[in-house]
Amino acid sequence: MKSIYLLTGQPGTGKTSLIKQVIADTDIDAGGFYTEEIRARNTRTGFRIITLDGREAVLSHIDFNKRLQVGKYGVDVKALNEVGVTAILKAIEYSKLVVVDEIGKMELLSEAFRNAVRIIVDSSKRTLGTIMRNTNPFTDSIKCQSQVNLLTLTRNNYDRILSDVKEWLKT
């Protein structure tokens, strides 16, 4: 049985929703974080990190300094490190399940984040996360690890993948 389940797929297929639903529907001791859109007047203006123990930070925003940028969003690597990476490292040490949503372009700007992901891969820690679909040297190296089960989520297979992930957590 593989220790790391990573969801990939087109934007809007429900990857983060599936992770949140799994956490809500099971009683597994989980730590880590997920991301959530920030919206203003029906327009996405950024992304927020929310840890499973209730901390929050703005990861990126259209109004942030563009020195570190992905698309139209300035990225706050310090916030990612202080909130997201801290949550990952705490989960590796204390939780039965590590949640990492997402391993993507913004997060990869942080060396500390990349190192935390490497720690997960090198451990036998059970991990549920999302990973960018597009090719990238770092994420491609993670996807091909023997302990990784890469699941491509679509609107049509959401229920099956949800069931598979819940079953995996029971074992």
N, C-alpha and C positions, 0 to 999 in steps of 0.2 A: 504494500500500500504506500502510495506516495505521500510525503509529508506536506507538500506545498501545492495548493490549488490556486491557480491564477486565471482570472476571467479576462478575456479580451473580446473585442468586437467593435462594431460601429458605434459612434456616439448616439446616445438616446435609446440603446437597447435594454437598459435597466441594470447595468453592472453594479452600480452603487446601491440601487434599490434592492437587488438580490442580496447583497451583503447585509444591508440593514434588516431585511426580512429574516435572514438566517439568524442573526443575532437576537432579534425579537422573539423568534419562534423556538429557540433552544435555550437551555439553561447553562450552556458552556461558559466557563470563566474566560472572557476575552478581553484583550487590551489592544491598543493601537489607535488608528484613526481612519476616518473617511472624509471625503471632500464633498462640498455642497456649493452649488451656484449661489452667487449674490446677484440679485436682480433689482433693477430700478425701472419703474414704468415699463414692465414687460420686456426689458432688455437686459441681457447678461452683462454685468459690469465687473465681475471677478469671481474668485473662488475662496471659500473658507475651509479651514481644517477644523474638524470637530473630533476630539478624542473620545474614546468610549468611557472615560472617567469624567467627562464634562468640560474639559478645557477647550477653548476656541482661539483661533488666530486667523487673520486674513492672509492667505497665501499670495494672492495676486489681485490686482485691480487696475482698471484702465487709468486711474488717477495716480498710480504709483510712479516713482522715478523709473525711467525706462533703461537705466544702466544694465540691469538684468531683465531681459524681456523675452516673452514667448508670445508671438502674435501681437495683439494690441495690448497685452497685459504686462505691467511691470510686476516682477516677482520679488517677494520679501523672503530671501533665503534665511535670514536671521529668525523670522517667525517660524519657518518650517523646522529649523534646527531646534529651537527652544521648545516648541510644542509637539510637532510631529515626530521628530527623531527621538526626543525624550520619551514619548509614548511608546514608540517601537521598542526601544531598549528596555523600558520598564516591563513591557509585555513579554519580551523574550525571557526575562528573569523570573517574572511572577505569574504569568497567565498560562492557561492551557492552550489558548489560541491567540496568534498574533494576526491583527487585521491591518493591512496596508492598502489603502485606496487613495492614491494610485501610484504606480511606478510609471511616471510619464515625464514629458519634456520639462515641465516646471520643476518637479522634484529632483530631476537629475542634475539640475544646476548646483545642488548641494553635495559636496564631497562627503559630509557627515551622513547624509541620507543614503548615498551609494554604499558607504561602509556598513551602515545598518542593514541594508539589504544583503550584502555579502555575508554578514554575521548570520542572518536567517538561513541563507542557502547552505552555509557551512555547518549549521546545527541540524538537529533532528526535530526542531520545533515545528509543530503544526501551524501552518500559516494559510490564511485566505486573503487574497488580494486581487487587484486589477492591475493590468499591465498594458502599456500602449500597444496598439495593433501594428503601427508602422515600424519599419526596420530601424534599428539603432544598435550600434555595437554593444553597449552595455545590456540593454534589454534582450537582445538576441542571445547573448551569452547566458542570461538567466533562464530564458525560455527553453533552452536545450539541455538544462541540467537534468540528471536522471531522477531526482526527487521531485521534479515539477510536473504537475498534470495541468496542461494548458487547455482551457475550455473556451471555445468561441461561442459567445452568447448572441442569440438573435431573438427577435420578438417571437418567433415560432417555437423556439426550444426553451424558452424561459422556465416553464413549469418543470420540464424534465431535468434541466440543469439544477434548479432549486432542489428538487428531490434528490438528485445525485449528491449534492453538497451536504444536505442534511444527513443522508445515509453515511457519507464519509465521516462526518463528525461523530456518529454513533459508534464507529468502530474503534 
